[in-house]
Amino acid sequence: MNIKMPKEVVKIIELLDLYNYEAFVVGGCVRDSLLQKKPCDWDICTDCQPNEIIRIFREHGIKTIPTGLKHGTISLIINDRTFEVTTYRVEENYIDNRRPANVKFTKNLLKDLSRRDFTINSMAYNQTKGLVDPFNGREDLQNKVIRAVGNPNERFKEDSLRIVRGVRFATELGFNFDLYTVEGILKNKELLKNISKERINSELNKILLSSVPSKGFYLFKELDLLDYIIPQLKICINFNQKNPHHDKDIFEHTMMVLDNTQNDLILRLAALLHDIGKPLTFTQDNKGIGHFYNHHSIGSDIAEDILKDLRYDNSIIKQVKVLIKEHMSKYDELTDKAAKRLINRVGKDNIYRLFMLQRADIKGSLPPYDFSKIDYLEKRCIEIINNKEPLSVKDLKINGYDLMEMGIKPGKEIGFILNSLLEKVLENPELNNKENLLSLVKEEF
């Protein structure tokens, strides 16, 4: 078996070998290579001590950065590419189920591999010794199994984020957990309370951006992990919509919508949370048919709380919120003014996500699928955007400074005047030039 490594990696391994140190590529790059995937990063491990790594490579004119000197990691810059070289290590006395109190360097590759999370990530390779696979990771790759290295309880107690990472690997690769690893997850799931939301956020994004993101959320459900990820989704499970347009509960509908969206984080977050307000707004009419009046507006606020808790930035939260709030906006007819207001509310860049979300929403319901209202709205909005018609106050050909030059005092009146002018311009874009707008101000204000 031969793994094709970048020439820079070969150079690093050969240079360490020249000084009688062994070095291997390790972890994800080995896993991905065996799966015939292109690795994102090439990590190297070695029995060479960190300070010695720095000395050797500096002697050969290679830039070194002590990225994590305490933990044995040195970054090397070769041909404008960064490669991390880490000394073999063992980790002891984990604190808060997430980080080791002590890191000790070792000369033993096997000890280093034994501290890693899953067998598929615990393989090493170099051109001299070939594949080093003490925990049968290659066999687990072939069998599509996620298996903890050694004792699952110990691995998850060391760092309970490994539970979410396991779900992420299972989702990205389409694999399943082995029985003992599942038992370890169930015994240690409460330790996820100790994990920062930022770390969960990072894994969640990778799940959302995988080819079948629903697999991750079905695993969260089956392993009873939703309480530690997005507890608000639990009420959606088995929630009968009692509606002739839906043959699935809210959770299953959401999963279908999620899988029918394009690979875009904002869009997928919106898909995941688009119906989060339904359980709180459920009513039945006298015929027993279920309705969810205003669920899009209520859901938008719930989504904001969820995303803030998961430490998403304000820009993402704002865009997701408006997609959820507007996902029920469908029209047979629409004035130019109303279409422009919709574009302004959602955003020029975000508006296309809205149409994708709406189509996915329909695909998650009972066929036949009718996209005519979305097609109509999209066509109208594209025409307006392509014509570069003014949509907001900032698109007006005058601003607050122009009004102040006319003698209008700074304050609320300026905002009122500009918004009044926008209303006129939305109906008649030809008014949007400085001369016309200043004339309107003189006449009306």
N, C-alpha and C positions, 0 to 999 in steps of 0.2 A: 504494500500500500504506500502511495506517495501523495503527500499534500503539497501543492504548489504554493510556496510562500513568496511574498514580495522580496525583491533583491535586497532591500534595506534590512529586512528581518534576517535573511541569510547572512548578511554582513555582520549583524550584531551577534548572532550565534557563533559564527566562525571566529570573530575577534575574541569572544570570551573563551572559546576553545583553545585559541592560541596561548592564552594565559593559564591553561589547564583548569578552566572552570566549565561545568556543563550548563547548558541552557536549552530550554524548550519553549515552543509556543504552547499556550495552555488555555483551557476554558472555552469560551464561546467561539473563538476562531476555529478551534479544532472541531467542535460540534457542527458548525455551519459548513465547514469544508467537507466533512463526511456526508452531509446532507446535500452536497452539490450546490450550496448557496454561497454567495459572495460575502465574506466576513466584513463587518463594519470596522472592527478594530483588530489589531494583532497584539496581544499581550504576551510578554515573555517572562518566564520565571527562571531563576538561576541559583546556584549555591554560592555565588559571589556576593560578598558583603556590600552594602550601599556605598560606602566611602571608596571602596576599591573599584566599584562600577564607575563612579565619577572620575577617579584617577585614570583608569584605562582609556575611557572614551575621550577625555580631554587631551590626553597624550596624542590621540589620533585625530585631533582637530574637530571632534564632534561636540556640539553644544549639549550640555546637560543641565537639567533643571531638577532640583531636589523637591519634587512634587509632594511626596509623602515620606520624607527621610525617616521619620520615627517608625513608620510601618514598612520601610524597606523599598519604597517605590521611587524610582528615578525616571524622569522623562528624557528621552533622547530625540533631538531634532536632526533628521537626515532628509535631505532633498525636500525641505519644507513640510515634511510629514512628521508627526509625533508618535513615538512608540514608548510604551511604558515597560520598564524592566523592574521586576520585583524579586527580592531575595526570598528563597523558600522560608516559610514561617509557620509557626503554630500559634494559636490564639487561646488564651485562658481567661477564666473568670469573667464571663460576659456580664455587662451592666445593663439593667433595664431591658433585657432580651433584645438588645440591638447592637451593642458595641463591646469589644473585648477590653478588659482592664489592662491586660498584659499581652504584648506581642513578642515572641521569642524567635530569633532566626535559627534555622536548622540547615544541616547539609543534606537532609533526607527528602527527596522528591515525594516519596510515598506519604510522609507525614504532612507535607503541604497539600497534596491532593485530598487527603482524608478529612481536611477541615472544610472542604467546599460543600455547596448545598446539595446538588443533584448529580447523579452518576453521569448524565450526559454532559455535565460541565466539569467533570473531574478527569479529563483525559489530557495528556500532554504528547507532544510530537517534536522530534527533530530528525534530520536526514540521516544521522548515524544510527540511532537506536530505534527509529520508527515510532510506532504508536505505543505509548505507555498507558495502559487501561486497567488499573487494578480493581475497579468496581464494576466492570462489564458494561460500561457506558455505551460502547458500540452496539452491543446486543440490545440494550434498551432502546437505542435509536431505531434499530431495525424492527423492534416489536412495538414501537410508538408508545413507550412507557416513561412516565415521570416517576423516578424513584429516588428517595433521599439517600445520601451517602451514609452508610452505617445505620445507626439508631435514629429513626425519625424524631423521636422525642428530644434527643440531645440537639439535633440540628435546628429544630424549631425553637427550642429554649434559648439557644445561642443567639438567634436573630429571628424573631417571629415574622419579619417581613418576608422571609423565605416562603411562607404560606401563600402570600399574594403573588410572589415571583413564580411559584409553582403553577398557580392558576394562569399567570401570564404565559409561561412557556407552553402549557397545555393548549392554550388558546391559539398562540402564534403557530405552533407546530401541528395542531390537530391531534395531540396525544391524550392519553388518559393516565390517571394516577394508579399506582399499584396499591393493593389493599393495605399494606402496612403503613404506607405514606398517608393514606386517607385516615387511618386510625390515629396517626401522629397529629394530623391537622385537627381532627375533632377534639383530641385531648388538650391541644394547646391554643385553640382559636382565640380564647379570651386574652391571650398575651398581646394580641393585636392592639389592645387599648394603649399599650406602651409605645406604639409606633407613631411617629410624627405624621401629620396629614400630608406634609410635603413629600415624604417618601412614598406614601400610598398614591398620591397624585401621579407621581412619575410612572409607577407600574400601571395605574388605571389608564393613562394616556396610551401606553403601548397596547393594552388590551383593546381600547376603543379603535385604534388605528390598524388592528389586525384584519385579515380578510374576512373572518366570520366572528365579529366581536360578541355576538350573542352567546357563543360557547362559554366565554368567561363569566358572563352573568348567570347563566344556567349553573355553572360550577359554584359560583358564590351562593346561589340559592340552595343547591343540593348539599353543600358542605356547611350550610347555616352560617355564612360569613357576611351576609348583607348588613347585619347590625353594626359591623365595623367598617363598612365601605359606604353604602348609601341606605341607611335604615328606612327611609321614606318609601323605598321600592317594595318593601315587604307587604304592605297593605294591598298592593296591586296584584299580588299572587292569588289566583283563584277568584278574583273579583269579577263576577258575572256581570257583563254590561247590559244584559237584557234588552238588546237593541237589534233590530232586524238587519242592520248594516254590519254587525260584528258577530263572528262565530268563535272568537277567542276571548279569554279573559284579558284584563288590561296588561298584565305582565307579558303574556305571549304575543299580544298585538305589538307591544313596545319592542320586543325582540325582533319581530319581523320588520318593523319600520327601521330599526337600527341596522339590520343586515342589508336593507335595500337602499341605504345611503352611500354616497361616495366617500372615499378615504380622506376625510377632512375633519379635524378635531372639533371645530366649532359646530359643524353640521351634526356630527355624531353625538356630541353632548346634548344638542337640542333634540335630536331624535330620542335619546335615552330618557329625557325628562319632559318630552312634549305633552304627555298625558298624566304627569305626576299630580295634577290638581283634580283628576276625575273622581277618585274615591271621596273627596271632601265635598264634591258638588253633585253627587248622585241623587236623582229623584226619579220617581215612577209616576206616570200618568194613570188615568183611570182604566186604561187598557193594559196596564202592567209593563208598558214600554219604558225603558230607562233613558234618562236624559242627563246631560252634564253641562247645564247652562253656566257660562262664564268660566269654565274649567281652564281655558287658555290664559285668562288674566290671573286667576288664583295660582295656577301652575307656574306662571312666570315668577311670582314672588317666592314660591316654595323653592324653585330652581335657584334663585339668587342665594337663599340661605344655604342650600346644599353646596353650591360652588364656592361660596365664601368659606364654608367649613373645610372644604377640600383645598383651600389656598390657591384657587385660580385667580389670575390677575383681573383687574377691573375691566380691561378691554374685552377679554373673553366673556366675562359675566354679562356685560352690556349687550354684546352681540347675540349670545345664547338667549338671554331674556326676551329680546325683541322678536326673535324667531319663534319662540314659544307663544308669545302674546299674539303674534300675527298669523299663526299657522292655520287658523280657521278663516282667514280673509280670502274669500273666493267670490267672484262676481260674474254675472251675465253681462252687465253693462257697467261702465265706469266713466265718469267725466275725466278729462285731462287733469283738472285740478285735483280730483280725488286720487288719481294715479300718482301724481307728483307728490302728494302728501304721504302716500304709502312709501314711495321710494325714499323720501326724506326721513320718515320714521325708522325704516329698516336700514337704510344706508345703501349707497350705490353698489358697493362691493358685496354687501351681505344679501342683497335682494335676490341674487341668483340661488343662494343657499335656501331661501324661503321656498322657491319653486321646487327645488330638489326635495326638501322636507315634505312639502305638500303631496308630491307624487308618491314618495315612499309611504306616507300615511295612508294613501288610498290603496297601495299594494298590500298593506297590512290588514285590510278590511275584506269583506266578502266581494267577489267578482259579481257582475262585470265591472271593470274599472272605467270610470269616466274622467278623463283629464281635460275636458273641453274648457272648463272655467279657468284652470291653471294655464292652459295654452293661450287663452285669450288675454289673461292678465300679463303673462310674460311678454307676449308680443307687444302689448301697449307700453309696458315699461321699457323694453329694449328700444322702441322707437323714440321715446322721450329722452333716454340716456344718450342714444346715438346723435340726436339732434342738439345735444348739449344745452337743453333748455334749463333756465334757472329753477332751482328746487328749494333753496333756503335763503335766509337773509344774507349769508356770506356770498351768494351768487349775484346779489344786486349790484348795479353799477355805481351806487353811492353807498357811503357808510356813515357812521356816527360823526366822523370829523367833518364831513361835508355839511351835515346838519348844524353842527356847532358853528361853522363859518357863517351860517345863515342867521345866527343869533339865538339858536335854541340851546337852552342850558343843559349841561350833562345831567343824566338821571333817567327815570323811568319813561319820560316822554319820548326820548330818542328810540328806545326799544319799541314803544307802542307805534310810533310813526313807521319805523322800518318794517314791522310786522304787517301793518296796514298796507304798505306799498307792496309787500310780497304777495298778499292776497290778490291784488290787482294784476300783478305780473304772472301769477300762476294761471290766471284766466286768459291773460293776453301777453305772451312773452315779448311781443314787439315793443311794449312800453319800457322794456329794460335797457334804457340808455340814460346817460346822466342828465341830458337836457329835459327829457320827458319827466323823469322822476323828480327833479328839482322843481319843475313847473307844477307837478301834482302837489308837492309839499307847500308851495306858495298859495295854491288855490284852496287847499283843504285845511291846512294847519297854520 
